[in-house]
Amino acid sequence: MSSIRSVLLDLDGTLIDSQPGIVASSLAALRALGHGPDEALDIKRFIGPPLEDMLRALLHAYGDDRVEEAAAAYRRHYGESGLFGSEPYPGIGDALAEMRRAGLLLYLATSKRDVFARRILEHLELAPYFDGIYGSVPGGALDHKPELLAHIVSEREIDASRSLMVGDRRHDIAGAHAVDMRALGVLWGYGSRDELETAGADQLVEQTADLARTVISMLNG
């Protein structure tokens, strides 16, 4: 295994505020199935887990179980325009640059489709900071964080004990611990302090300006 320290980073709610684009594509998916959703749709609590889980929850209000059809409609809209409704949190670019200068390897680990994640990072000019971009793939094999992180650790020969997962939801914390990796919870995303503490986050960080310093400190500790 590699002795170089690695950082695995979630995307939505950790690096970028993607809520506007996700809302737009969710509304489009619900309309495609014949529903009339409220334009003020609140999906913040659903962002982070696999897409199908979010859509299942949204469809439940309509007594509709056509999750696969909704996911296809969502991805059509997201690929055309929704993915551009994302902005990096202020200071994220500087944090990534600082981590790279410290000699860390950076990998994206998101439940979003890998093709969308790559396009978003390229559009926001964040892709060059990453040594690898990983996300879900057709077929569902890597939809959940434990499986996704295990795949990255195996493919990149990462030493989990010398590495760290950074994310904003309980799924990120659980995924990290499933592969014996520590987890840093960020408080500017979609998950609450209570959610992250209950999930067992090894440490929390409140501001993007402190992200790189906190990551480096944890990996040197």
N, C-alpha and C positions, 0 to 999 in steps of 0.2 A: 504494500500500500504506500501511497505517496505520503511523505513526511511534511509536505508543504501544507500550511493551514488553509482551510477552505471555508467560504461563507456561502450558504445557500439562502437565497432571498425570494420571498413571495413577491407577487406583482401588485394585484389589486389591494389597495388599502395600506400597502407597505412602501412601494416606490411611486405609485400613481394613484390619483383620485380618478377612478374610472366610472363613477356612478352615473354621470349624464349619459354616456354611451350605452351603458347596461340598461338604464331605464328606457331609453329610446328603442332599443332592440327588444326588450321585454314587451313593451306596448305593441310593437309591430307583430310580435309572435302571437300575442293574445288576439289582436285584430284578425290576423290570418286564420285563426280558428273560429272566427265569428263572434268574438266577445267584444264588449264595449267598455274597456277599462277606464278607470279614472286617470286623467292626465297627471294628477299629483301622486302617482303611484309611489309608495314608500317601500323600497327594497333594500335599504341599508343593511338590515339584519340578515338578509339572504346572501349578501355578497361574500364570496370566499370559498364556500363549498362547491362541489361540481355543479355545472349548469343544470343538469337534470334534476338535482335536488331542489334548486331554486324554482325551476319551472313547475315542478310537482306541487310545491307549496302555493304558488300563484294560481295554478289551475284548480286547486282544491276549493277555492272560493266560488268557483263556477260549477262544481260537481263534475269536472272534466278530467279524464285520466289520459289524454292523448299527449303524453310527455315527449315521445319521440318525434311526433309531428311538430310540436311546439319548438323543440330543440332545432329541428331542421330550418324552420322559419326564422328562428332567432339567429342562427349562424349565417343565413343568407343576408339578413339585414346587417348583422354585425360586420361581416366581411366587406360589405359595400360601403358602409358609413359609420356604424356604431363604434368601431374600434378607434376612430379618430376623435371620439368624445372623451379623451383622457388627457390629463395633465400631470406632470411629475410634481410631487410635493416640493415646495420651496426648500432648497438646500440638498436635495437628493443627489443631484449631479456632483456636487462638491464632496458629499459623503462617499460616493462610489470612487471618486478620484483619489480621495485620501486613503481608502482601503487598498486600492491598487498600489499606491506609493509605498504602503507598508508591506508589500510583497504577498498579499493575500490573493488566492484564486477565488473568483466570483462566479457563481452559477445561479441562474434563474430557476426557481422551482414553483410553478404555478399550476392550478387546476384548470386554467384557461387553455384552449387548444394551442399547441406549440406554434402553429403557423401564425395565429393571431398575435401571440405574445411577441414573436420575432418582428412582425410588421409594426407593432406598437413601439417596441424599443428602437427600431430603426427610424421610425417617424419622429420620435422624440430625441433622437441622437444619443441614446443611452447604450445601444448595442455594443459599441467598442469596449465598454468596460467589462464585458462578460466573457469568460472562458468557455461557457456553454449555456445554451438556452433550452430549458426542458419544460414541457407542459403535457397536457393530456393528448391522447391520440385516438383516432377512430377505433372503435371496438371496446373502449372503456377500460383497458388493462391498467392505465396509469391515472385514472380519474381521482383516486384518493391519495392523500399525502403520504401515508406509510409506504404504499407501493411505489409512488413516484420517487420518494427520497431513497428507498432501497435500490431502485434502478440507477439513480445518479451515483450513489456511493459505489455500487458494483462497477458500473461502466467507467467511471473516472478513477477507480481504485483509491477512493478517499478514506482517510483514517478518521472515522467518526469522532473518536475521542479528542482529536485536534481540530475539530470543525464545529460549525455553529449554524443553526437555522434561525432566520429572522422573519417574523410574520406578525400579522395583526389579529388573527383569529385562533380559536382553540384547536382547529384542525392542524394548524402549523405546529403548535406545541406538541400535540399528540403524535404527529408524524415524525417529528424530531426524536422524541423519546422512544418511539417504536424502533428506531435504528440506532439507539444508544448515543444520540447526539444531544447536546445542550440546545436550549431554545431561548431566544431573546424576543420578548413581546414589545411591539411598538404601539404607542397610545394615540397616534394621530390618525389611525385608520378606522375600520368599521367595527372592530371589537372593543368592548369596554375593559376597563381595568379589572373589574370583577370576573369577567369571562376568562381573561388571560391568567389571573392569579389562581382561579379555580382549576384551570387546565394544568397548572403546575409550571408556569414559565419560570425559568431559572433566574431571569432578571427582566426588568422593564425599562424602557427608555421613553421619555416624554417628548423630546424635540429632535427633529432631524439634525439639528446642529450638533447634537451629542451622539449621533448614531455611530459614526466611525470610531470615535474615542472609546465608546462603550464596547463595541465589537472587539477592538484591538486589546482592550483591557481584559475582557473575558477570555480571549484566546491566549493571552500571555500569563493568565492567572493559574 
